[in-house]
Amino acid sequence: MLGKGVVGGGGGTKAPKPSFVSYVRPEEIHTNEKEVTEKEVTLHLLPGEQLLCEASTVLKYVQEDSCQHGVYGRLVCTDFKIAFLGDDESALDSDETQFKNKVVGENDITLHCVDQIYGVFDEKKKTLFGQLKKYPEKLIIHCKDLRVFQFCLRYTKEEEVKRIVSGIIHHTQAPKLLKRLFLFSYATAAQNNTVTDPKNHTIMFDTLKDWCWELERTKGNMKYKAVSVNEGYKVCERLPAYFVVPTPLPEENVQRFQGHGIPIWCWSCHNGSALLKMSALPKEQDDGILQIQKSFLDGVYKTIHRPPYEIVKTEDLSSNFLSLQEIQTAYSKFKQLFLIDNSTEFWDTDIKWFSLLESSSWLDIIRRCLKKAIEITECMEAQNMNVLLLEENASDLCCLISSLVQLMMDPHCRTRIGFQSLIQKEWVMGGHCFLDRCNHLRQNDKEEGREGQDTQSKPLNLLTVWDWSVQFEPKAQTLLKNPLYVEKPKLDKGQRKGMRFKHQRQLSLPLTQSKSSPKRGFFREETDHLIKNLLGKRISKLINSSDELQDNFREFYDSWHSKPTDYHGLLLPHIEGPEIKVWAQRYLRWIPEAQILGGSRVATMSKLLEMIEEVQSLQEKIDERHHSQQAPQAEAPCLLRNSARLSSLFPFALLQRHSSKPVLPTSGWKALGDEDDLAKREDEFVDLGDV
């Protein structure tokens, strides 16, 4: 009987060479293939999904201790995902099935999630790409979500190995047309149940009404207006079809400059200050166009800067902050800490984990982003300044910093519906290049988002990603709620009237092309020749810096942290070096050695959920006896009865159904030395309880 195979040896350089121990001859494997197939789990296909290729008698490895255990099954590739259908999937208990994702299974890899593909030839690991002359005996897939899959193809039929390996390489690495993505066939075959009630559902910001609702919610409609000049994306594909600009700004300027150099409204504070973003104007060499650009930018500045009542601070994120290349390089180093092929590699890395983490600079980038967001928060909250974020296309760092500022300042954005609406507004409708940044199309000549669609056909009705019922059962969705959350009490009309803020700053004057102030504005008074030279450089060189604002940051930060926290008001994160920690449930969830079984915050959360369900059940019994005097129904099962079986990474990673190993391997004790030496060592342990 084929069930589970055992392969001796680890994957590290110090481990002995792997050897396979089996009591079944290779030819018997293919003879008994019919028996294995009868136990295989049926492949679940989404609407519009098609099976492309498959291979049977594939061994999926599970790294554990010094040996490798595996499960036999079928490896398939569709136009949406790579899936492994193991013989033991039916052994999932009821607790785990309640929290399984209904779209992507534990052993599923969406095609766009594949990062790198490796093959093992005679125990040597090589990167796979293009057409292969020789096919590997082992397939290793590194995923963008930091999972690692290893499949043994040694006992798979040769023609099936060629078919599945070639198919996976082609469908994950070959350049694609936008209209060939699975999204389009799925959206056509599936039914759209999108609901757009702004009070109870996520705001999609795909209509003018949605933007007007957001303006009214933040009281930004006093100085800003929603425009439809880009309806049908006829002006600029980087901008949403509808967006918000300062009221005095003529809409014809949006068309004239194709959306560049236009201050786009993001959010308004309770005191009337606003957060805006702007993409830089294209660089031109013609003298006449340079003068038009200068006058236009001066007019834009005067629109959002009305001395003496209103001051605007410009943050140039293109040159004075992080570069996209710097972020990409740091993350590439950072993710290598979590792409672990085997347990031996994990423990070898663990000895110097903190040093490797620091050298990646990823946590420092996180700290710098949080610090920049707090600086902007201080300008808006304490100094009543408008803040204008400037970036080349205003669709990368602008999205990030703007989102962080709103999370800190707006309690609505910290609710589930508010957070989802924030992502829709700043990232989806904000024009972030998800296809390019994630390299979904795998091509050098990038397509814009709507060029690949057939304009002759009817508009595509895309499904919302915020319908959690598509992915999770109701019990799993309860984990998206905070059981200790207390909604802010609503004030009566008299109290609200007394707490209203007076908006002293006004933007009622029309946009003019008057001469800019010599002290403030995008440009100083200089000769035309100097202006021409300066316009060829980054626009940040032309903006007057406000160094005096930095002096207030530390006082603002320390003052807030010294006061009791108001969870319905301003929230500032800690940004000191030691306080920036790894998000364990994101980065460590696929590493069994990093899981704390039955512990961490998950254990506390599970007990709270159990208590809440018990209180609700008792309340239902009391209500039934009081109203109908009928016998109470059977007690509803608690959500997390087997909380001791959970791990610290639940529900993002299910508990491993294999024997667990000690927290520290016995082979590591000799390397640690005696107890006196432990106090002098660094990078020895990772505390996962608070990260």
Secondary structure, DSSP 4 states (H G I P E B T S, - for coil): --SEEEEES-SSSSSPPPEEE-SS-HHHHHHTHHHHHHHPPPPP--TT--EEEEEEEEEEEEEETTEEEEEEEEEEEESSEEEEEETTGGG--HHHHHTS-SSS-TTEEEGGGEEEEEEEETTEEEE--S--SS--SEEEEEETTS-EEEEE-TTS-HHHHHHHHHHHHHHHHS---GGGSHHHHHHHHSPP-----TTTS-----SHHHHHHHHHHTTGGGTEEEE-TTGGGSS-SSS-SSEEEETTS-HHHHHHTTTTT--EEEEE-TTS-EEEEEEPPPP---HHHHHHHHHHHHHHHHHH--TTT--EEEEETTTSS--HHHHHHHHHHHHTTT--SSHHHHHHHHTTHHHHHHHH-HHHHHHHHHHHHHHHHHHHHTS--EEEEEESSSSSHHHHHHHHHHHHH-GGGGSHHHHHHHHIIIIITTT--HHHHTTSS--SSPPPTTTTS-TTSPPP-PPPTT-GGGTS-HHHHGGGS-TT--PPPPP-HHHHHHTPPP------SPP--PPPPSSSSSS-S--HHHHHHHHTS-GGGGSPP-GGGTHHHHHHHHHHHTS---TTS------SGGG----HHHHSTT-GGG--BT-HHHHHHHHHHHHHHHHHHHHHHHHHHHHT-PPPPPPPPPTTTTGGG-BTTTTTSPPPSS----SS-GGGHHHH--HHHHTT--S-----S--
